[in-house]
Amino acid sequence: MFVDKIEIYVKAGNGGNGAVAFHREKFVSAGGPDGGDGGRGGNIILKVDTGANTLLAFRYKRKFVAENGGDGMPNKMHGKNGKDITVLVPPGTIIREKDTGRIIFDMASADEFVLCKGGRGGWGNRHFATPTRQIPRFAKGGTKGEERTVTLELKMLAEVGLIGFPNVGKSSILSRISAAKPKIANYHFTTLSPNLGVVSVREGKGFLAADIPGLIEGASEGAGLGHAFLRHVDRCRLLLHVVDISAQDGREPADDIDKIDTELASYSPELSVRPQIIVANKTDSADLESDSVKAFAKKCEELGRQVVYVSAVTGEGLDELVKVTAEALKELPPLTVYEAELTPEEDLVLATSTVRETTVRRENGKFIVEGEWLYNFMGQINFGDYESLNFFQRVLVKNGVIDKLREAGVEEGDTVSIYDFEFDFVY
């Protein structure tokens, strides 16, 4: 079974809590606080598995939860860090935020990506000792690890996509020009999933080609196999449009070109203008002087598309096809890599908590701001770093915290408290 789109739930480990402890040792009086810090929670890391070409591995396992960090211990002993979980995905996998569908990351741009960061460990009570507070009986709790539900969508990294009606010989051509061994038979929809093959070129770099399951008229509206597999040609730099010029199925080759072009445009206007080479297959059983073939040649000339006549059965023209394809690829832009559609501010908040409500109240002359996502978010900020503070401010603005403070009546110079972090409101 071929699986190329699936939802999974991932959660990084929570940070361990800091310890409240005091040094106890013979002959050592007033040893003082020595509670250790909590350990970091484990991360959820996505890693490219070059040997995979389907998301089938996620069919029965869709929940990944990393280990929590250990709590701190006496004698300033640090809690154990939680183990990371590495999730293997096929090359070309795109990670999308479930609710909005926006892109979080494209695995085509890196071999590894930290999807959810583990929570930070809390400080032990030794950090809170001061000349006036020598016996701190409190410590800081660890922060929660990031969690989210995401959609994994596979867009194969093939540079060349073979498209066309069912039974026109796409799989046969791929099997002849590469080492791929697709299932081949003389009936519609033999190919039920994209097949990949590495095509070697005698002079220069080879290329990766994908045989995309056959399209039919109305595929963009869900007919036949629908357009489910068209996502795999999104990255293709070049399309090889295979046409059966023998007209054995009673279709006119010229009409086939128009119909497939229509389906591509219905799925994606960008695909409709992607460079194409027309591959006229089954020359071994076609009358090249027939009116049908002449009309086909005229159609290709009108569209300005190069035509290569081949026979997947005899091998005629296949070397020329590989050569022409390799030459065309030299002039085309590189593979498409999708940019993230979530800003860092949005991404962090979405991963911090499933509940994103914020409350503001006034108490003892201060404006108290609270929210589950804020509590977890505070653990990600280094308040001693200027850039981190700027990021903190942008997140507050982006997520409406500043607007809520204004609605509550805050004015310049008023004190705002967010989980023990206090500042004077200046805006």
Secondary structure by P-SEA (a helix, b strand, c coil): cccccbbbbbbcbbbbbbbbbbbbbccccccccbbbbbbbcccbbbbbccccccccccccccbbbbbbbbbbbccccccbbbbbbbbbbccbbbbbccccccccccccccccccccccbbbbbccccccccccccccbbbbbbbcbbbbbbbbbbccccbbbbbcccccaaaaaaaacccccccccccccccbbbbbbbbbcccbbbbbbbcccccccccccccccccccccccccccccccccccccccccaaaaaaaaaaaaaaacccccccbbbbbbccccccccccaaaaaaaaaaaaabbbbbbbbcccccaaaaaaaaaaaaaaaccccccccccccaaaaaaaaacccbbbbbbbcccbbbbbcaaaaaaaaacccccaaaaaaaaaaaaaaaaaaaaaaacccccbbbbcccccccccc
